[in-house]
């Protein structure tokens, strides 16, 4: 996400994504992750956007049954501006049965060459994942041309306000160092680096404690 200052967009709301919007959400996230280092490491350059969209289509199927699910910032006429995938406390890890059933879909997304790297990414992230119950943000993206205009932060602040209200922490991995200040501005802090094997890129584990009432009033 760009860090250039800009006025927030007006005329949109934040809501759960509709099942009929799964394709549009996947395409939006694929565009948002076009320059993502980890996606570039896992998915060959040829046909990357289409394969990345396949991955985010699958991610939504994995997330949607969970409390929180898929959320979007959208205009009144249905244009999607940003999307976020959330998992509630205790729900971040997909069951072995669901993972096994999803393998053919992962293969279509990553291809035979990308599958080993995708598995390495998943293993590294799982090993670093904290045990303390939390809300997990595996993916968030703002559509191209709208970064830095306040849409992504507004989308995340809605859930983070709920985390504060119920005293629940949140966790994410940033796959791009340039996005770390954005998340820090939302109260996250870097807790470690996740180094992928074989010379792969680094992810930054980030944790956010729930803000207390006096902290919110002070801000």
N, C-alpha and C positions, 0 to 999 in steps of 0.2 A: 504493500500500500504506500502511496505517496505521502510524504510528510509536509507537502506544501500547504500553507494555511488557506482555507477557503471557507466561505459561508455554508452552513448546512443547507441541504436541499429542503424544500418545503413540499407539502402536498402528497405525502406518502404515509403509510401506516405499517405497523409490525404485527404479524399474525403467523399462525401455523401455516405451512405450505399445504395446499390441497393435493390429493393423490394425482389429479390430472396434470399437475404442474411439475411432476418428477422429471420429465424430459427437459423442460425449460430451466429448472434448477441445476440439473447436471450440466447443461450447456453453459450456463452462467459461471458455474464454478470452474469448468474447464477453461474458459476464457480468463478468469481471474488467476488461475494457476499456470498460465501459459509460460511464464518465466521462472517458475518455481524450481529451485535446484534439485530437490529430492525427486519430483516428478520427472525432470529431465534425466536424472540418473537411472530411474526405473524404466522409463518408456522411451523407446527409440524415437528419433526425431521424425521419421516418416510416419505420418498419420497420428501424431501425438495428440492433437486436440480431440479427435474422435475417440481415441482410446481412453484419454483422460475423462471424457464425458461418460464413457461406459463405466469407468471406475466409480464416478460419483453417482451414477444411476444405481449401482450396486450398493454403495455406501448408504444411500437413502433407504433402500430396502432393509439394510441391516439396522438402521437407526429408527425407522418409523415406528416399530412396535414398542419402542422404549418411551418412557415418560419424558417429555421435552421434545424429542424428535427433531423435525426439520422446521426451521422458522425462516421467514423471509421479510424483507422490507419491500413493499410493493405500492404502486400508485393505485388510485381508485379504479382506473381502467384496466388493471391487471398486469402492468409492466413490472417485472421483477428487477430490483435494483441491487439487492444483496441477499445472501443466504447463509445460514449457519446450521450446523448439525450439532446437537447436544445429546448427551447421555446423562441421566440422573444418577445419584449416588448408588453405587453397587451394580450399575448396569452397563459399564463401559466395555466389558469384555464379552464378545460374542461367544456363544456356546460352541463346543467342538462339533456338534451335529450341524449347526448352521454354517460354520466355517467349511465343513466338508461338502455340504450341499452347494456352497458358493464357489467351489474351486473351478468348475467349468467357466463361470462368469469372470473370475479373476484371470483365467487363461486368455479369454477373449480380450480383456482389457490390456494385459501386460505382454502377451505373447510368450512364446517359449523362452526367448532370451531374457525377457524382463521378469519372469516369474521367480527365478532364484533371488534376484535382487529385491523384489517385493517381499519375499519371505524374510530376507535378512532385515529389511526395514521394520517389518512387523515384530520380529523377535526382539530386536534392539529396543523398540518402543515399549513392548510388554515388560521387558526386564527392568526398564527404568521407571515404569508406571508406579506411582505412590499407592500405598495400601490404605491410607486414610480415606474414608468416604468423602466424595466430592462430586461436583458437576464437571463433566469432561467435554471439552470442545475439540473434536478431532479435525474439523474443517470449518472455515469461514472465508467468504470471499465477496468482494464488491465488484460489480461489472466494470469492464474497461471504460475508462473515461470518467468514472464517477469516484475514483479513489481520492481521498483527501477532502471530501465534501461533507463528511459527518455521517454518512449513511451507515457504514460498517460499525462505527462506535455506537450509534443509536441502537442498532440491532443488538449489539452485545450488552449494552447498558441495561436493557430491559431484563434480561436474565440475571445479570449481575446484581441488580437491585433486589431481585427475588432471593438471590443467594444471601445478600446482606440481611434481608428481612428474617430469614429462617436460620441465620448463622451457619451457612454452608460455604465451604471453600470451593475454588474452581481450579482447573488444571488444563494446560494445553502444551503442545510442542510447536514451537515456531521453526519452520523449515527455511526461513530466510532471515538473516541477521538484520536486514534493513527494517523488518517488521517489529523487532524487539521494542524499540521506543514507543511504538503505537500501543502495544500491550502493557507496557509499563505505565503509560498514561491512564490505563484502565485499572491500575492497582496490582497488576501481576509483577512478579520478580523472577529473575532467572535463578534456578536452583541447581542447574547442572547442564552439562553438554552430553549429548548422545552422539557418539562418533560411530558412523557406519563402517563396517569392515570393507576391506578391499579398496581403500582410498575414496570411499563415498563421502558425500557431504555431511556436515554436522547439523544436528537439530538442537534447539535450545529448550530444555524443559522449563516451564514457567508455572508458578503457583500463586494463587491469590487467596489470602485469608479473607473471611467475611469482615466487612467494616462494621464497627460498633456504631451505635446511634450518635455518640459524641463525635466520632470521626467524620460521619456524614454531615453533621451540622457545622463542623469546623470547615469542611470543604465548600 
